[in-house]
Amino acid sequence: KVFCFPPANYSSPQATYLNAVCKNRPFADQIWISLFPYSVPLIGLAMYIPHFLWEVSVGTKLKSQVTFISKQIENAFSRLRNLVELQVA
């Protein structure tokens, strides 16, 4: 059985080599290779799910805390700058 189909632009030796490689490889191995392009998005989705759950559960609280802290730091630097300007003038 031949499981590979060489393109029409392959030369005869290239097609023979391709058919020899395909005959030596079991069909079960070829199935896993053919499913590889579908596994990549699934792995990506599996990696994204924890991030999504984190964003939904903690993200809004964390963002509000970071925003509050950054505003407090900005206010502190603003007051410090105003104090220095008053002392210099």
C-alpha positions as CSV (number, residue, x, y, z in Angstrom):
1,K,0.0,0.0,0.0
2,V,1.2,3.5,-0.8
3,F,0.0,6.2,1.6
4,C,1.9,9.1,0.0
5,F,0.9,10.8,-3.2
6,P,3.9,12.6,-4.8
7,P,3.1,15.9,-6.6
8,A,3.1,15.9,-10.4
9,N,6.3,18.0,-10.6
10,Y,8.4,15.4,-8.7
11,S,10.9,13.5,-10.9
12,S,10.7,9.7,-11.0
13,P,13.5,9.2,-8.5
14,Q,11.9,11.6,-6.1
15,A,8.6,9.8,-6.4
16,T,10.2,6.5,-5.9
17,Y,12.0,7.7,-2.8
18,L,8.8,9.2,-1.4
19,N,6.9,6.0,-2.0
20,A,9.7,3.9,-0.4
21,V,9.6,6.1,2.7
22,C,5.8,5.9,2.9
23,K,5.8,2.1,2.6
24,N,8.3,1.7,5.4
25,R,6.4,3.9,7.8
26,P,3.4,2.3,9.6
27,F,0.0,3.9,8.9
28,A,-0.5,4.6,12.7
29,D,2.6,6.9,12.6
30,Q,1.2,8.7,9.6
31,I,-2.0,9.4,11.4
32,W,-0.2,11.2,14.3
33,I,1.8,13.3,11.8
34,S,-1.4,14.2,9.9
35,L,-3.1,15.3,13.2
36,F,-0.1,17.6,14.2
37,P,-1.6,20.7,12.6
38,Y,-4.8,20.3,14.6
39,S,-2.9,19.6,17.9
40,V,-1.0,23.0,17.8
41,P,-4.2,25.1,18.2
42,L,-5.5,22.7,20.8
43,I,-2.3,23.1,22.8
44,G,-2.5,26.9,22.4
45,L,-6.1,26.8,23.7
46,A,-5.1,24.7,26.6
47,M,-2.4,27.2,27.5
48,Y,-4.8,30.2,27.1
49,I,-7.6,28.7,29.3
50,P,-5.7,29.3,32.7
51,H,-4.9,32.9,31.5
52,F,-8.5,33.5,30.7
53,L,-9.8,32.1,34.0
54,W,-7.2,34.3,35.8
55,E,-8.3,37.4,34.0
56,V,-12.0,36.7,34.7
57,S,-11.6,35.8,38.4
58,V,-8.8,38.0,39.6
59,G,-8.0,40.4,36.7
60,T,-10.5,43.1,37.5
61,K,-9.6,43.2,41.1
62,L,-5.9,43.2,40.3
63,K,-6.2,45.9,37.7
64,S,-8.1,48.1,40.1
65,Q,-5.5,47.6,42.8
66,V,-2.6,48.4,40.4
67,T,-4.5,51.5,39.1
68,F,-5.0,52.7,42.7
69,I,-1.4,52.1,43.6
70,S,-0.1,53.9,40.5
71,K,-2.4,56.9,41.2
72,Q,-1.1,57.1,44.7
73,I,2.5,57.0,43.6
74,E,1.7,59.7,41.0
75,N,0.0,61.9,43.6
76,A,2.9,61.4,46.0
77,F,5.5,62.5,43.4
78,S,3.2,65.4,42.4
79,R,3.1,66.6,46.1
80,L,6.8,66.1,46.4
81,R,7.5,68.2,43.3
82,N,5.2,70.9,44.5
83,L,7.0,70.9,47.9
84,V,10.4,71.2,46.2
85,E,9.2,74.0,44.0
86,L,7.9,75.9,47.1
87,Q,11.2,75.4,48.9
88,V,13.3,76.5,45.9
89,A,11.2,79.6,45.1
